[in-house]
């Protein structure tokens, strides 16, 4: 089971990094687009909302992910 937890650790690390970078990219796009980026008819509006929600989708929210990653890195595995 330790292997599965280690795999999940690396998945969570990748998810955290990708989500953070996606937020930076879409925020920059919103800066460039200006106010029109917030209109419901603008695809960027949906993308912005979806990217901002990314970190809170399963399996872990950011605080839970950091907790899980830290425990696994220290060799503290969740009980099954």
Biopython code that builds the backbone (N, CA, C, O; Angstrom):
import numpy as np
from Bio.PDB.StructureBuilder import StructureBuilder

atoms = [
    (1, "UNK", "N", (0.806, -1.187, 0.000)),
    (1, "UNK", "CA", (0.000, 0.000, 0.000)),
    (1, "UNK", "C", (0.861, 1.268, 0.000)),
    (1, "UNK", "O", (0.414, 2.322, -0.453)),
    (2, "UNK", "N", (2.078, 1.167, 0.501)),
    (2, "UNK", "CA", (2.954, 2.337, 0.533)),
    (2, "UNK", "C", (3.230, 2.863, -0.872)),
    (2, "UNK", "O", (3.345, 4.071, -1.078)),
    (3, "UNK", "N", (3.334, 1.953, -1.834)),
    (3, "UNK", "CA", (3.582, 2.370, -3.220)),
    (3, "UNK", "C", (2.415, 3.210, -3.728)),
    (3, "UNK", "O", (2.624, 4.228, -4.388)),
    (4, "UNK", "N", (1.196, 2.792, -3.424)),
    (4, "UNK", "CA", (0.017, 3.548, -3.862)),
    (4, "UNK", "C", (0.013, 4.944, -3.240)),
    (4, "UNK", "O", (-0.327, 5.920, -3.909)),
    (5, "UNK", "N", (0.385, 5.041, -1.974)),
    (5, "UNK", "CA", (0.426, 6.345, -1.315)),
    (5, "UNK", "C", (1.529, 7.219, -1.919)),
    (5, "UNK", "O", (1.353, 8.428, -2.070)),
    (6, "UNK", "N", (2.654, 6.610, -2.258)),
    (6, "UNK", "CA", (3.723, 7.379, -2.899)),
    (6, "UNK", "C", (3.288, 7.888, -4.267)),
    (6, "UNK", "O", (3.604, 9.019, -4.635)),
    (7, "UNK", "N", (2.567, 7.064, -5.024)),
    (7, "UNK", "CA", (2.052, 7.494, -6.327)),
    (7, "UNK", "C", (1.078, 8.656, -6.140)),
    (7, "UNK", "O", (1.129, 9.642, -6.876)),
    (8, "UNK", "N", (0.191, 8.535, -5.153)),
    (8, "UNK", "CA", (-0.770, 9.611, -4.884)),
    (8, "UNK", "C", (-0.033, 10.886, -4.470)),
    (8, "UNK", "O", (-0.461, 11.987, -4.818)),
    (9, "UNK", "N", (1.060, 10.749, -3.736)),
    (9, "UNK", "CA", (1.852, 11.911, -3.329)),
    (9, "UNK", "C", (2.343, 12.663, -4.563)),
    (9, "UNK", "O", (2.216, 13.885, -4.641)),
    (10, "UNK", "N", (2.903, 11.932, -5.524)),
    (10, "UNK", "CA", (3.419, 12.592, -6.732)),
    (10, "UNK", "C", (2.288, 13.161, -7.580)),
    (10, "UNK", "O", (2.451, 14.207, -8.209)),
    (11, "UNK", "N", (1.150, 12.487, -7.605)),
    (11, "UNK", "CA", (-0.013, 13.015, -8.319)),
    (11, "UNK", "C", (-0.442, 14.337, -7.703)),
    (11, "UNK", "O", (-0.718, 15.297, -8.423)),
    (12, "UNK", "N", (-0.502, 14.396, -6.385)),
    (12, "UNK", "CA", (-0.935, 15.616, -5.699)),
    (12, "UNK", "C", (0.059, 16.760, -5.901)),
    (12, "UNK", "O", (-0.340, 17.916, -6.044)),
    (13, "UNK", "N", (1.332, 16.439, -5.911)),
    (13, "UNK", "CA", (2.346, 17.467, -6.172)),
    (13, "UNK", "C", (2.146, 18.041, -7.573)),
    (13, "UNK", "O", (2.153, 19.258, -7.759)),
    (14, "UNK", "N", (1.967, 17.161, -8.552)),
    (14, "UNK", "CA", (1.750, 17.616, -9.936)),
    (14, "UNK", "C", (0.474, 18.443, -10.036)),
    (14, "UNK", "O", (0.459, 19.479, -10.701)),
    (15, "UNK", "N", (-0.599, 17.996, -9.379)),
    (15, "UNK", "CA", (-1.864, 18.724, -9.413)),
    (15, "UNK", "C", (-1.700, 20.124, -8.834)),
    (15, "UNK", "O", (-2.212, 21.092, -9.397)),
    (16, "UNK", "N", (-0.998, 20.237, -7.726)),
    (16, "UNK", "CA", (-0.790, 21.550, -7.094)),
    (16, "UNK", "C", (-0.015, 22.499, -8.012)),
    (16, "UNK", "O", (-0.380, 23.665, -8.161)),
    (17, "UNK", "N", (1.051, 21.991, -8.623)),
    (17, "UNK", "CA", (1.881, 22.819, -9.510)),
    (17, "UNK", "C", (1.092, 23.231, -10.751)),
    (17, "UNK", "O", (1.105, 24.399, -11.140)),
    (18, "UNK", "N", (0.412, 22.281, -11.363)),
    (18, "UNK", "CA", (-0.346, 22.572, -12.586)),
    (18, "UNK", "C", (-1.469, 23.557, -12.308)),
    (18, "UNK", "O", (-1.677, 24.497, -13.076)),
    (19, "UNK", "N", (-2.192, 23.349, -11.218)),
    (19, "UNK", "CA", (-3.275, 24.283, -10.879)),
    (19, "UNK", "C", (-2.750, 25.689, -10.641)),
    (19, "UNK", "O", (-3.347, 26.665, -11.095)),
    (20, "UNK", "N", (-1.647, 25.792, -9.939)),
    (20, "UNK", "CA", (-1.084, 27.122, -9.655)),
    (20, "UNK", "C", (-0.685, 27.827, -10.954)),
    (20, "UNK", "O", (-0.972, 29.010, -11.134)),
    (21, "UNK", "N", (-0.030, 27.107, -11.844)),
    (21, "UNK", "CA", (0.396, 27.702, -13.112)),
    (21, "UNK", "C", (-0.801, 28.055, -13.995)),
    (21, "UNK", "O", (-0.795, 29.092, -14.657)),
    (22, "UNK", "N", (-1.833, 27.195, -14.009)),
    (22, "UNK", "CA", (-3.022, 27.475, -14.813)),
    (22, "UNK", "C", (-3.703, 28.750, -14.326)),
    (22, "UNK", "O", (-4.179, 29.549, -15.132)),
    (23, "UNK", "N", (-3.749, 28.940, -13.018)),
    (23, "UNK", "CA", (-4.340, 30.162, -12.465)),
    (23, "UNK", "C", (-3.538, 31.380, -12.904)),
    (23, "UNK", "O", (-4.114, 32.411, -13.251)),
    (24, "UNK", "N", (-2.216, 31.269, -12.892)),
    (24, "UNK", "CA", (-1.376, 32.386, -13.341)),
    (24, "UNK", "C", (-1.640, 32.715, -14.810)),
    (24, "UNK", "O", (-1.732, 33.886, -15.178)),
    (25, "UNK", "N", (-1.760, 31.688, -15.644)),
    (25, "UNK", "CA", (-1.973, 31.892, -17.081)),
    (25, "UNK", "C", (-3.329, 32.537, -17.335)),
    (25, "UNK", "O", (-3.424, 33.510, -18.084)),
    (26, "UNK", "N", (-4.381, 32.000, -16.715)),
    (26, "UNK", "CA", (-5.712, 32.543, -16.979)),
    (26, "UNK", "C", (-5.855, 33.940, -16.368)),
    (26, "UNK", "O", (-6.592, 34.764, -16.910)),
    (27, "UNK", "N", (-5.184, 34.224, -15.274)),
    (27, "UNK", "CA", (-5.217, 35.571, -14.706)),
    (27, "UNK", "C", (-4.550, 36.572, -15.650)),
    (27, "UNK", "O", (-5.035, 37.689, -15.829)),
    (28, "UNK", "N", (-3.446, 36.161, -16.243)),
    (28, "UNK", "CA", (-2.778, 37.014, -17.225)),
    (28, "UNK", "C", (-3.684, 37.243, -18.434)),
    (28, "UNK", "O", (-3.772, 38.360, -18.945)),
    (29, "UNK", "N", (-4.356, 36.187, -18.888)),
    (29, "UNK", "CA", (-5.282, 36.326, -20.019)),
    (29, "UNK", "C", (-6.417, 37.288, -19.677)),
    (29, "UNK", "O", (-6.843, 38.072, -20.525)),
    (30, "UNK", "N", (-6.906, 37.231, -18.441)),
    (30, "UNK", "CA", (-7.967, 38.151, -18.018)),
    (30, "UNK", "C", (-7.444, 39.588, -17.987)),
    (30, "UNK", "O", (-8.163, 40.515, -18.361)),
    (31, "UNK", "N", (-6.207, 39.780, -17.546)),
    (31, "UNK", "CA", (-5.609, 41.121, -17.558)),
    (31, "UNK", "C", (-5.543, 41.673, -18.976)),
    (31, "UNK", "O", (-5.815, 42.852, -19.205)),
    (32, "UNK", "N", (-5.186, 40.827, -19.912)),
    (32, "UNK", "CA", (-5.065, 41.245, -21.302)),
    (32, "UNK", "C", (-6.441, 41.525, -21.904)),
    (32, "UNK", "O", (-6.621, 42.505, -22.626)),
    (33, "UNK", "N", (-7.411, 40.658, -21.602)),
    (33, "UNK", "CA", (-8.754, 40.807, -22.172)),
    (33, "UNK", "C", (-9.513, 41.982, -21.563)),
    (33, "UNK", "O", (-10.371, 42.581, -22.212)),
    (34, "UNK", "N", (-9.194, 42.303, -20.329)),
    (34, "UNK", "CA", (-9.910, 43.392, -19.672)),
    (34, "UNK", "C", (-11.308, 42.957, -19.230)),
    (34, "UNK", "O", (-11.577, 41.772, -19.038)),
    (35, "UNK", "N", (-12.175, 43.931, -19.078)),
    (35, "UNK", "CA", (-13.518, 43.677, -18.580)),
    (35, "UNK", "C", (-14.329, 42.711, -19.416)),
    (35, "UNK", "O", (-15.202, 42.023, -18.886)),
    (36, "UNK", "N", (-14.062, 42.643, -20.709)),
    (36, "UNK", "CA", (-14.831, 41.727, -21.567)),
    (36, "UNK", "C", (-14.600, 40.264, -21.178)),
    (36, "UNK", "O", (-15.418, 39.397, -21.488)),
    (37, "UNK", "N", (-13.494, 40.000, -20.504)),
    (37, "UNK", "CA", (-13.214, 38.636, -20.067)),
    (37, "UNK", "C", (-14.201, 38.129, -19.028)),
    (37, "UNK", "O", (-14.299, 36.923, -18.803)),
    (38, "UNK", "N", (-14.933, 39.035, -18.393)),
    (38, "UNK", "CA", (-15.896, 38.647, -17.372)),
    (38, "UNK", "C", (-17.304, 38.436, -17.913)),
    (38, "UNK", "O", (-18.185, 37.977, -17.186)),
    (39, "UNK", "N", (-17.523, 38.766, -19.182)),
    (39, "UNK", "CA", (-18.849, 38.584, -19.777)),
    (39, "UNK", "C", (-19.145, 37.094, -19.946)),
    (39, "UNK", "O", (-18.271, 36.316, -20.329)),
    (40, "UNK", "N", (-20.383, 36.711, -19.657)),
    (40, "UNK", "CA", (-20.773, 35.305, -19.774)),
    (40, "UNK", "C", (-20.608, 34.784, -21.200)),
    (40, "UNK", "O", (-20.396, 33.589, -21.402)),
    (41, "UNK", "N", (-20.702, 35.662, -22.175)),
    (41, "UNK", "CA", (-20.571, 35.248, -23.580)),
    (41, "UNK", "C", (-19.110, 34.998, -23.980)),
    (41, "UNK", "O", (-18.844, 34.441, -25.045)),
    (42, "UNK", "N", (-18.179, 35.406, -23.135)),
    (42, "UNK", "CA", (-16.756, 35.228, -23.426)),
    (42, "UNK", "C", (-16.287, 33.897, -22.844)),
    (42, "UNK", "O", (-16.442, 33.652, -21.647)),
    (43, "UNK", "N", (-15.716, 33.039, -23.683)),
    (43, "UNK", "CA", (-15.225, 31.728, -23.238)),
    (43, "UNK", "C", (-14.218, 31.870, -22.108)),
    (43, "UNK", "O", (-14.130, 30.999, -21.243)),
    (44, "UNK", "N", (-13.469, 32.945, -22.107)),
    (44, "UNK", "CA", (-12.470, 33.171, -21.066)),
    (44, "UNK", "C", (-13.109, 33.239, -19.681)),
    (44, "UNK", "O", (-12.493, 32.852, -18.688)),
    (45, "UNK", "N", (-14.343, 33.732, -19.617)),
    (45, "UNK", "CA", (-15.059, 33.807, -18.344)),
    (45, "UNK", "C", (-15.231, 32.414, -17.736)),
    (45, "UNK", "O", (-14.975, 32.213, -16.549)),
    (46, "UNK", "N", (-15.662, 31.465, -18.545)),
    (46, "UNK", "CA", (-15.840, 30.081, -18.083)),
    (46, "UNK", "C", (-14.502, 29.451, -17.728)),
    (46, "UNK", "O", (-14.378, 28.779, -16.704)),
    (47, "UNK", "N", (-13.504, 29.668, -18.574)),
    (47, "UNK", "CA", (-12.181, 29.114, -18.307)),
    (47, "UNK", "C", (-11.616, 29.646, -16.996)),
    (47, "UNK", "O", (-11.026, 28.896, -16.218)),
    (48, "UNK", "N", (-11.797, 30.934, -16.756)),
    (48, "UNK", "CA", (-11.322, 31.538, -15.523)),
    (48, "UNK", "C", (-11.978, 30.878, -14.312)),
    (48, "UNK", "O", (-11.304, 30.507, -13.351)),
    (49, "UNK", "N", (-13.287, 30.739, -14.373)),
    (49, "UNK", "CA", (-14.031, 30.112, -13.270)),
    (49, "UNK", "C", (-13.582, 28.668, -13.061)),
    (49, "UNK", "O", (-13.356, 28.246, -11.927)),
    (50, "UNK", "N", (-13.452, 27.912, -14.151)),
    (50, "UNK", "CA", (-13.063, 26.502, -14.046)),
    (50, "UNK", "C", (-11.661, 26.341, -13.492)),
    (50, "UNK", "O", (-11.426, 25.473, -12.651)),
    (51, "UNK", "N", (-10.726, 27.162, -13.947)),
    (51, "UNK", "CA", (-9.346, 27.072, -13.479)),
    (51, "UNK", "C", (-9.254, 27.463, -12.010)),
    (51, "UNK", "O", (-8.518, 26.841, -11.245)),
    (52, "UNK", "N", (-9.995, 28.488, -11.618)),
    (52, "UNK", "CA", (-9.985, 28.914, -10.208)),
    (52, "UNK", "C", (-10.557, 27.835, -9.296)),
    (52, "UNK", "O", (-10.168, 27.746, -8.131)),
    (53, "UNK", "N", (-11.480, 27.010, -9.809)),
    (53, "UNK", "CA", (-12.077, 25.928, -9.023)),
    (53, "UNK", "C", (-11.199, 24.677, -9.005)),
    (53, "UNK", "O", (-11.403, 23.798, -8.168)),
    (54, "UNK", "N", (-10.241, 24.585, -9.901)),
    (54, "UNK", "CA", (-9.396, 23.399, -10.023)),
    (54, "UNK", "C", (-8.753, 22.911, -8.738)),
    (54, "UNK", "O", (-8.800, 21.714, -8.455)),
    (55, "UNK", "N", (-8.156, 23.790, -7.953)),
    (55, "UNK", "CA", (-7.500, 23.317, -6.730)),
    (55, "UNK", "C", (-8.446, 22.664, -5.723)),
    (55, "UNK", "O", (-8.001, 21.897, -4.870)),
    (56, "UNK", "N", (-9.729, 22.955, -5.811)),
    (56, "UNK", "CA", (-10.658, 22.444, -4.809)),
    (56, "UNK", "C", (-11.403, 21.204, -5.256)),
    (56, "UNK", "O", (-12.292, 20.719, -4.556)),
    (57, "UNK", "N", (-11.046, 20.694, -6.412)),
    (57, "UNK", "CA", (-11.652, 19.456, -6.888)),
    (57, "UNK", "C", (-10.924, 18.279, -6.262)),
    (57, "UNK", "O", (-9.803, 18.410, -5.770)),
    (58, "UNK", "N", (-11.572, 17.143, -6.288)),
    (58, "UNK", "CA", (-11.030, 15.938, -5.663)),
    (58, "UNK", "C", (-9.776, 15.449, -6.369)),
    (58, "UNK", "O", (-9.570, 15.823, -7.523)),
    (59, "UNK", "N", (-8.934, 14.648, -5.759)),
    (59, "UNK", "CA", (-9.185, 14.010, -4.481)),
    (59, "UNK", "C", (-8.891, 14.882, -3.257)),
    (59, "UNK", "O", (-9.435, 14.614, -2.185)),
    (60, "UNK", "N", (-8.059, 15.905, -3.375)),
    (60, "UNK", "CA", (-7.755, 16.726, -2.204)),
    (60, "UNK", "C", (-7.779, 18.213, -2.550)),
    (60, "UNK", "O", (-7.368, 18.620, -3.637)),
    (61, "UNK", "N", (-8.264, 19.008, -1.610)),
    (61, "UNK", "CA", (-8.157, 20.462, -1.696)),
    (61, "UNK", "C", (-6.725, 20.828, -1.317)),
    (61, "UNK", "O", (-6.009, 19.982, -0.782)),
    (62, "UNK", "N", (-6.282, 22.061, -1.575)),
    (62, "UNK", "CA", (-4.882, 22.427, -1.328)),
    (62, "UNK", "C", (-4.368, 22.123, 0.085)),
    (62, "UNK", "O", (-3.271, 21.585, 0.231)),
    (63, "UNK", "N", (-5.122, 22.449, 1.106)),
    (63, "UNK", "CA", (-4.629, 22.191, 2.472)),
    (63, "UNK", "C", (-4.567, 20.704, 2.761)),
    (63, "UNK", "O", (-3.640, 20.239, 3.424)),
    (64, "UNK", "N", (-5.543, 19.950, 2.271)),
    (64, "UNK", "CA", (-5.522, 18.501, 2.452)),
    (64, "UNK", "C", (-4.366, 17.878, 1.681)),
    (64, "UNK", "O", (-3.719, 16.952, 2.171)),
    (65, "UNK", "N", (-4.103, 18.378, 0.484)),
    (65, "UNK", "CA", (-3.011, 17.854, -0.333)),
    (65, "UNK", "C", (-1.669, 18.071, 0.356)),
    (65, "UNK", "O", (-0.841, 17.162, 0.407)),
    (66, "UNK", "N", (-1.451, 19.282, 0.890)),
    (66, "UNK", "CA", (-0.188, 19.545, 1.591)),
    (66, "UNK", "C", (-0.028, 18.635, 2.804)),
    (66, "UNK", "O", (1.068, 18.144, 3.077)),
    (67, "UNK", "N", (-1.109, 18.412, 3.522)),
    (67, "UNK", "CA", (-1.077, 17.532, 4.683)),
    (67, "UNK", "C", (-0.721, 16.104, 4.252)),
    (67, "UNK", "O", (0.135, 15.456, 4.854)),
    (68, "UNK", "N", (-1.394, 15.628, 3.199)),
    (68, "UNK", "CA", (-1.150, 14.268, 2.696)),
    (68, "UNK", "C", (0.288, 14.118, 2.192)),
    (68, "UNK", "O", (0.972, 13.152, 2.531)),
    (69, "UNK", "N", (0.736, 15.065, 1.393)),
    (69, "UNK", "CA", (2.094, 15.013, 0.845)),
    (69, "UNK", "C", (3.124, 15.001, 1.974)),
    (69, "UNK", "O", (4.073, 14.217, 1.951)),
    (70, "UNK", "N", (2.931, 15.870, 2.954)),
    (70, "UNK", "CA", (3.862, 15.941, 4.080)),
    (70, "UNK", "C", (3.923, 14.655, 4.875)),
    (70, "UNK", "O", (5.007, 14.189, 5.226)),
    (71, "UNK", "N", (2.763, 14.075, 5.163)),
    (71, "UNK", "CA", (2.727, 12.818, 5.933)),
    (71, "UNK", "C", (3.421, 11.700, 5.181)),
    (71, "UNK", "O", (4.227, 10.970, 5.758)),
    (72, "UNK", "N", (3.119, 11.559, 3.905)),
    (72, "UNK", "CA", (3.716, 10.482, 3.102)),
    (72, "UNK", "C", (5.231, 10.694, 3.006)),
    (72, "UNK", "O", (5.993, 9.730, 3.077)),
    (73, "UNK", "N", (5.673, 11.946, 2.844)),
    (73, "UNK", "CA", (7.104, 12.236, 2.772)),
    (73, "UNK", "C", (7.812, 11.839, 4.070)),
    (73, "UNK", "O", (8.984, 11.463, 4.060)),
    (74, "UNK", "N", (7.089, 11.928, 5.179)),
    (74, "UNK", "CA", (7.666, 11.547, 6.482)),
    (74, "UNK", "C", (7.470, 10.060, 6.805)),
    (74, "UNK", "O", (7.912, 9.579, 7.849)),
    (75, "UNK", "N", (6.805, 9.344, 5.898)),
    (75, "UNK", "CA", (6.582, 7.922, 6.118)),
    (75, "UNK", "C", (5.385, 7.615, 7.016)),
    (75, "UNK", "O", (5.266, 6.508, 7.541)),
    (76, "UNK", "N", (4.512, 8.585, 7.188)),
    (76, "UNK", "CA", (3.298, 8.394, 7.991)),
    (76, "UNK", "C", (2.157, 8.108, 7.017)),
    (76, "UNK", "O", (1.623, 9.017, 6.382)),
    (77, "UNK", "N", (1.797, 6.840, 6.911)),
    (77, "UNK", "CA", (0.782, 6.424, 5.938)),
    (77, "UNK", "C", (-0.589, 6.348, 6.589)),
    (77, "UNK", "O", (-0.716, 5.902, 7.729)),
    (78, "UNK", "N", (-1.627, 6.788, 5.859)),
    (78, "UNK", "CA", (-3.004, 6.715, 6.419)),
    (78, "UNK", "C", (-3.396, 5.267, 6.680)),
    (78, "UNK", "O", (-2.968, 4.346, 5.984)),
    (79, "UNK", "N", (-4.212, 5.103, 7.692)),
    (79, "UNK", "CA", (-4.709, 3.743, 7.988)),
    (79, "UNK", "C", (-5.784, 3.387, 6.982)),
    (79, "UNK", "O", (-6.594, 4.228, 6.593)),
    (80, "UNK", "N", (-5.783, 2.168, 6.578)),
    (80, "UNK", "CA", (-6.758, 1.694, 5.578)),
    (80, "UNK", "C", (-8.018, 1.239, 6.261)),
    (80, "UNK", "O", (-8.958, 0.806, 5.595)),
]
sb = StructureBuilder()
sb.init_structure("model")
sb.init_model(0)
sb.init_chain("A")
sb.init_seg("    ")
for serial, (resi, resn, name, xyz) in enumerate(atoms, 1):
    if name == "N":
        sb.init_residue(resn, " ", resi, " ")
    sb.init_atom(name, np.array(xyz, "f"), 0.0, 1.0, " ", f" {name:<3s}", serial, name[0])
structure = sb.get_structure()
